[in-house]
Every structure is written in C-alpha cells, then in structure tokens.
C-alpha cells in the first residue's frame, strides 16, 4: 500500500522529492492544478480562522478547506486538567486527501499566563521517540520555564500513530516480550535465526494489524499535521520546540513550511539530514561512550554505597560477570524475566540523564543480591526492568524509522553488522541485528524525501551535549551543517539528553533570550555544564 506516483506537494515544493519520476509535461499540469487548488483553498478558508492559509513561495500546499473548516472544541484534559485538550481530523494521506478514512489527532494547549500585550504567540512542543506522547508536555514546560509559559500559548499533540491519536497496533505484550527476550550478544546460528525470525514477525504483524495505517506514519506526514494545527489555532506563524526525534519533525516542518516558522528550537538532534539507517548505526558508539566514560567511573567512585567495584575496570568486570550469570539463569519475578538483554536495557534507558545514575546503580545492587532482598524491593525492581519501551512505542518507532528513509534490505549485511557492533560496542551494538532486521523486512516503501536546507527560515537555535548517548554530537554537527543559518550551542562536560529546560543557567539564558527577546546568538557557542564548572 505505497504511493509511487509524484504527488502535488512534491511537484510544487523543492524540499520534497517524490519516490518516482514524472514527465515534464505532467509536472507542469500538476503545478498549474496545485496553484489553482491553493487559490481555491485560500478563498474557502473559514471566517473564524485568522491565519493566512494561502501558500507562500517555497511552502508546501495548504490544507484543503474541508480540514481547515474544523473548530477545536477545547475542554480540560482528562489526565491533566490544567491543560485544554481537543481533537482535529487530518487526511490519512496528505498527498491524496479524502482517500481512505481520516485520522484523529489529539492536541493540547496551555494558555499564556501573562498579560495579552506581552504575548509572543504560540509555541508548539513536540515529543521524541518516535513513539512518545506529547499531549501533556506543555504543562511541564510551562511549569519549568514560567517566563515562557507567561509569554506563549504552549501547545502539544500526540502525533499520528501515538497515544490518544489514531494508533498503530503491531504486537501483543507477549510478542513484544519475546522480541526483547534472550541475549542479543549470542552469535550462535540458532540465536541469530531466532532474532531474525522475531524481527520478521514484528514487521509482518504491523502489516497484518495496521497495514492500512503504517504507510502514512512518517515524519513528512506529521509535518503537514503540524501545519493544519497552526491553521486551526488561527496563527500565521508558529514557534517550535522539538527535543530528540522532534528535532526531525521541526526540521521537516521548516523545510516544507519555512514561512510559517517564527522561531525554532531543536534540542538534542537527530541526524535529520541523512537516513535513519546512518543515524542508528552511530548509536552503538555513543551509548558505549556514555556508559564507559560517564556512568562506569561514576559508579566506581561510589563503591562504598553500591559495591560494584572501586575502579572502572572492576565495574566493567562486575558487569560482565553479572550479565553472564543472567544468561545462564535469568531472574524471574512474577511476569517479568530479567535476562542479559534486560540488564542492557536498564542501562540504556538510565544513562540518558546523569540524575538517573543512582537509580540504575540501586537496580544493579538489587540484582546482585536478589535472593536476600525484601519482596517489596524485588517487586519494584522487576517493575523497573519490565518498563522498558512497550508494544505501542515500538509500533510507532518502527513505523517512522523504517518508513522515513531507505534501509539496506540484505539480512546478511545486518548479521555482519550485528557481529561487528556486538564486539566493539556491545551495550547497544548487540541489538543492531534485531532492530535492523525489522526495517530490512518492513512492508512499506520509503516516504517522499524531504531535503533540509534552512532556506527561508529564521535563525534556528540548536542544542546538544557532547556525550548525549541517543542523539549523539557527531550527528548534531551534520544536522547543523545542513540547516544553514542555524546556531549550535554545544554543552560540554555533559552527556544528558535534553538540555532545555534544565539546570544549566548558560543554556537557559541563551534559549530564553531567543524565545522571549528575539535575540539569536550571532554565531555558534559553548555552554559548560554546571558539573564541569
């Protein structure tokens, strides 16, 4: 269920390249039709919408009038009454509106608390993952950055496929647990065959259970959803705050709708100028770097508390011993099995922020002393080990990452990469085969390519720490080079994922001057983390 024809959006917007060529005459006819459609959409815009929905040169086509006629019926959010929530209807496929059932997108709003005369506009806060919910995040940003919450209406949403929006379904809980079970480091033929079979099964289950949806779960489609949300808010322009994967949503939105961007903050950046395959092949290195150079020395310095070794060498040896023991005899607590992959997962998730290091250390100490630990502590530890990702998260994660950009389809290549990454960067490298084989088996062709250049955009502010494990600094540099006119704030002495809002006064000052005073840095700059000061 893939579209191979050149679309109207692709032919009228140089940021988007279609998946198949079209004749020059066809492009000319479609361009003429697109201009006419844009004019009609602008004429048909509802009187209640104050935003200009006509197309600016360099922007993608505006939403058809049937979607811009909607009214957002704001009500207190069920799970966060301090926010207003509503739903909007979007096309399943923005390139063919009206074909197939429409989708529902859940949106939220935190109204600016300051005086109307000081209002800066609307700031859209998107969520990462792909797979995380963004619906209630405006409340957190408003509380953590009250000056921003006073000046902006902060809005959020669950992107298509996620949370309270139309959701993708791929696996049951038991199938998800089987996908993450065992030991990804095991290079025996039987273990490799099992991993590949599970990856193929995951891809096939997505096709079977959400095959009419997954072709349209990609970043390019989400960028069009964002612009419809802008129209329904009555805003001519949006400001944007995109952490982690949401940096890619912002970069794509800026490429497709550059004249609709007031300010753009991209925090902890995906390598959005390239492919997901290239970006994810860099993560084994960056997670291992964070683990070896930040977490392990931290744990060694606290041997008196956690008893995992007083030197980095002793800690690493202890890790390997404990992991080998779990390979031979996994811990079973209720419905949770803690094997070597689960030990890796608790470190992978825990080292995103240094503030999580004590929690990871306590879990490691609990695993070391499982039989003598009290039942309540064991139950809490099992819950933590069993809380890594979810079937819902992976349904969106793979739908987006496998569909946005092309992947190598040869499974023998992934077997080789898996072995190499396991030997060199085992923490995340060991799962290279499992995750790569899902995308190698994905049943959907890549979405239209969006080229990020920074053309027509205001100065974009980018943040990244040097040891970020997930959105690693090297990828941020590539994204920065592609996004011409951007300013990169490098946070040294830190490996935290997500820099704003936070406790670094240098970062806070730069960001809030940008958002509140319209003062973008004149050039790239460096902020030292408070720990390194």
Secondary structure, 3 states (H helix, E strand, C coil): CCCCCCCHHHHHCCCEECCCCCCHHHHHHHHHHHHHHHHHHHHCCCCCCCCCCCCCCCCCCCCCHHHHCCCCCCEECCCCCCCEEEEEEECCCHHHCCCCCCEEEEEEEECCCCCHHHCCEEEEEECCCCCCCCCCHHHHHHHHCHHHHHHEEEEEECCCECCCCCECCCCCHHHHHHHCCCCCCCCCHHHHHHHHHHHHHHHHHHHHHHCCCHHHCCHHHHHHHHHHHHHHHCCCCEEEEEEECHHHHHHHHHHHCHHHEEEEEEEEECCCCCCHHHHHHHHHHHHHHHHHHHHHHHHHCCHHHHCCCCCHHHHHHHHHHHHHHHHHCCEEECCEEECHHHHHHHHHHHCCCHHHHHHHHHHHHHHHCHHHCCHHHHHHHHHHHCCCCCHHHHHHHHHHHHHHCCCCCCHHHHHHHHHHHHHHCHHHHCCHHHHHHHHHCCCCCCCCEECCCCCCCCCEEEEEECCCCCCCHHHHHHHHHHCCCCEEEEEECCCCCCCCCCCCHHHHHHHHHHHHHCCCCCCCEEEECHHHC
